[in-house]
Amino acid sequence: MSDQSTDLRETVRERYAAAAVQVAEGGTACCGPQAIEIDGSFGSTLYAADERDALPAEAVAASLGCGNPTAVADLHEGERVLDLGSGGGIDVLLSARRVGPSGKAYGLDMTEEMLALALANREKAGAGNVEFLKGTIEAIPLPASTIDVVISNCVINLSTDKPAVFAEMFRVLAPGGRIGISDVVADDHLAPAQRAERGDYVGCVAGALSFAEYREGLAAAGFTDIELTPTHGVADGMHSAVVRAAKPTKPTQAPASARRPLRGEVDAEGDLPPALEAGPE
């Protein structure tokens, strides 16, 4: 991993670790490098009141996302669900309720403080069909073809190696599996530098792909039935969007291009980022 990619990952880790500590101490998390007032574009207000009321207060307070992926994933009884970048566990706990005792909800996060908060929230919720894993979304610590649905909430845009994330989602999904993701996506005319400028204002959007790049990346990984639907704006030319796609029922090998960096992924010196390490942290 390049020094810049390592620095970016550590910045993300520090931000979310601080948010977890803040919530554990009785505060409210925010979605930015500094404590900012959430204006409805991010956070727990994007969930229905009855969903918030059914969960531990700490899980709700730690919500940092730009949408509600459990509302678009169409979860069913008995399904196996994986939440990438699960944070305090709000989407995992909601998923666990939807898939029921015969299903399973996994949460994956790289931040020790968030995992500790999520485990505490699991105990408070009494969720026996929930498991939290430590690792990165670029190297998911689960076997191939073991998940029915992958969800994520405003996390993939923060990765420095999105092709690896798309390839890993495809790998862990069973044939016929699907993704239901909320993420920040940029208008096609915005260059990476322009997205980074907006990221200085709204801390969650600096690494966002454009709509075209997102479709390109998912298709390269092998996904079909790709849909990107903007839901609300989060900055000028930047949108929270619902992302849906499916893994074909018949097993197929992802094209070699699935591991190539996308057009919008360049570092400050114009170099393409390398792939991340092969295993979880």
SESE-230032 format. One record per residue (C-alpha): residue in three letters; x, z, y. Coordinates in steps of 0.25 Angstrom, whole numbers, padded with zeros to 4 digits, always signed. Example, Ala and Ser with C-alpha at 12.3 -4.5 7.8 and 13.67 -1.06 7.14 Angstrom:
% SESE-230032
ala+0049+0031-0018 ser+0055+0029-0004 
***
This chain:
% SESE-230032
met+0000+0000+0000 ser+0005-0003+0014 asp+0008+0008+0024 gln-0003+0003+0033 ser-0013+0003+0021 thr-0008+0017+0017 asp-0010+0022+0032 leu-0024+0016+0033 arg-0028+0023+0020 glu-0022+0036+0024 thr-0030+0035+0038 val-0043+0033+0030 arg-0040+0045+0021 glu-0037+0054+0032 arg-0049+0050+0040 tyr-0058+0053+0028 ala-0051+0065+0024 ala-0053+0071+0038 ala-0068+0067+0037 ala-0069+0075+0024 val-0062+0087+0029 gln-0071+0087+0041 val-0084+0086+0033 ala-0079+0097+0023 glu-0077+0106+0035 gly-0091+0103+0040 gly-0089+0092+0050 thr-0094+0077+0049 ala-0086+0065+0045 cys-0084+0053+0054 cys-0080+0039+0051 gly-0068+0037+0060 pro-0054+0041+0063 gln-0059+0052+0073 ala-0072+0060+0073 ile-0082+0050+0079 glu-0097+0052+0080 ile-0104+0043+0069 asp-0114+0034+0075 gly-0122+0029+0063 ser-0112+0019+0059 phe-0105+0028+0049 gly-0108+0041+0042 ser-0120+0048+0035 thr-0131+0043+0045 leu-0130+0030+0037 tyr-0137+0038+0025 ala-0152+0041+0024 ala-0155+0056+0028 asp-0160+0059+0014 glu-0147+0054+0008 arg-0139+0063+0017 asp-0148+0075+0015 ala-0146+0074+0000 leu-0130+0075+0001 pro-0121+0086+0004 ala-0119+0087+0019 glu-0104+0085+0018 ala-0106+0071+0010 val-0115+0067+0022 ala-0105+0071+0033 ala-0093+0064+0026 ser-0100+0051+0026 leu-0091+0041+0033 gly-0097+0028+0029 cys-0104+0016+0036 gly-0116+0015+0027 asn-0123+0020+0015 pro-0119+0012+0003 thr-0128+0020-0007 ala-0140+0014+0000 val-0135-0001-0003 ala-0129+0001-0016 asp-0142+0001-0024 leu-0137+0012-0033 his-0145+0014-0047 glu-0146+0026-0057 gly-0134+0026-0066 glu-0124+0018-0058 arg-0110+0021-0055 val-0106+0021-0041 leu-0093+0021-0034 asp-0091+0025-0019 leu-0078+0020-0013 gly-0073+0030-0002 ser-0083+0040-0006 gly-0079+0050+0005 gly-0088+0063+0005 gly-0097+0057-0006 ile-0110+0053+0001 asp-0111+0040-0005 val-0107+0045-0019 leu-0117+0056-0019 leu-0128+0047-0014 ser-0124+0037-0025 ala-0124+0048-0036 arg-0139+0051-0032 arg-0143+0036-0034 val-0136+0033-0047 gly-0141+0047-0053 pro-0135+0055-0064 ser-0133+0043-0073 gly-0124+0036-0062 lys-0111+0040-0056 ala-0106+0040-0042 tyr-0091+0039-0039 gly-0084+0041-0026 leu-0070+0037-0023 asp-0062+0042-0011 met-0047+0043-0008 thr-0048+0055+0001 glu-0046+0069-0005 glu-0054+0076+0006 met-0066+0067+0004 leu-0066+0068-0011 ala-0066+0083-0009 leu-0078+0082+0000 ala-0085+0073-0010 leu-0083+0082-0022 ala-0089+0093-0014 asn-0101+0085-0010 arg-0103+0081-0025 glu-0104+0095-0029 lys-0113+0098-0017 ala-0122+0086-0021 gly-0121+0090-0036 ala-0118+0075-0040 gly-0114+0075-0054 asn-0113+0060-0055 val-0102+0059-0044 glu-0087+0057-0045 phe-0077+0056-0034 leu-0064+0049-0036 lys-0051+0049-0028 gly-0045+0035-0025 thr-0045+0023-0016 ile-0055+0012-0015 glu-0044+0002-0018 ala-0041+0008-0032 ile-0054+0014-0037 pro-0051+0024-0048 leu-0062+0020-0058 pro-0062+0010-0070 ala-0067-0004-0068 ser-0082-0008-0070 thr-0086+0007-0069 ile-0095+0007-0056 asp-0108+0000-0053 val-0108+0002-0038 val-0097+0003-0028 ile-0101+0009-0014 ser-0093+0012-0002 asn-0096+0017+0012 cys-0087+0012+0023 val-0074+0013+0015 ile-0069+0000+0010 asn-0067-0005+0025 leu-0056+0006+0025 ser-0048+0001+0013 thr-0035-0006+0016 asp-0037-0015+0003 lys-0051-0019+0002 pro-0048-0030-0008 ala-0044-0018-0017 val-0057-0011-0015 phe-0065-0023-0018 ala-0057-0026-0031 glu-0059-0011-0035 met-0074-0011-0032 phe-0075-0023-0041 arg-0067-0017-0052 val-0074-0004-0053 leu-0088-0010-0053 ala-0095-0014-0066 pro-0099-0028-0067 gly-0112-0030-0059 gly-0108-0018-0050 arg-0110-0018-0035 ile-0105-0013-0022 gly-0113-0007-0011 ile-0104-0004+0001 ser-0105+0000+0015 asp-0093-0004+0023 val-0088-0008+0037 val-0087-0023+0038 ala-0082-0032+0050 asp-0088-0045+0056 asp-0080-0057+0051 his-0075-0060+0065 leu-0067-0047+0066 ala-0052-0047+0063 pro-0046-0035+0056 ala-0039-0031+0069 gln-0053-0031+0076 arg-0059-0022+0064 ala-0047-0013+0066 glu-0050-0011+0081 arg-0064-0007+0077 gly-0059+0002+0067 asp-0052+0010+0078 tyr-0066+0013+0083 val-0073+0015+0070 gly-0063+0021+0060 cys-0070+0015+0048 val-0070+0000+0051 ala-0055-0004+0053 gly-0053-0010+0039 ala-0067-0017+0038 leu-0067-0031+0032 ser-0076-0042+0038 phe-0088-0046+0031 ala-0081-0059+0026 glu-0069-0051+0021 tyr-0078-0041+0014 arg-0085-0052+0006 glu-0072-0059+0003 gly-0066-0046-0003 leu-0078-0043-0011 ala-0079-0057-0017 ala-0064-0057-0020 ala-0065-0044-0028 gly-0076-0051-0036 phe-0089-0046-0030 thr-0102-0055-0029 asp-0115-0053-0021 ile-0107-0048-0009 glu-0116-0044+0003 leu-0111-0037+0016 thr-0122-0032+0025 pro-0119-0026+0039 thr-0128-0014+0042 his-0123-0008+0055 gly-0111-0010+0065 val-0100+0000+0065 ala-0091-0007+0076 asp-0091-0020+0083 gly-0091-0031+0072 met-0090-0020+0061 his-0102-0017+0052 ser-0106-0007+0041 ala-0110-0016+0030 val-0116-0015+0016 val-0108-0022+0006 arg-0113-0026-0008 ala-0107-0034-0019 ala-0107-0035-0034 lys-0098-0036-0046 pro-0102-0048-0055 thr-0109-0044-0068 lys-0099-0052-0076 pro-0085-0047-0075 thr-0076-0055-0066 gln-0061-0054-0061 ala-0060-0052-0047 pro-0052-0063-0040 ala-0037-0060-0037 ser-0041-0061-0022 ala-0048-0048-0023 arg-0035-0041-0021 arg-0031-0049-0009 pro-0033-0042+0005 leu-0044-0047+0013 arg-0043-0055+0026 gly-0046-0043+0035 glu-0036-0034+0028 val-0023-0034+0035 asp-0014-0023+0040 ala-0009-0022+0055 glu+0002-0031+0052 gly-0006-0042+0046 asp-0002-0039+0032 leu-0011-0039+0020 pro-0013-0025+0014 pro-0008-0023-0001 ala-0017-0018-0012 leu-0018-0003-0013 glu-0012+0005-0025 ala-0019+0003-0038 gly-0024+0017-0041 pro-0031+0028-0033 glu-0024+0038-0025 
***
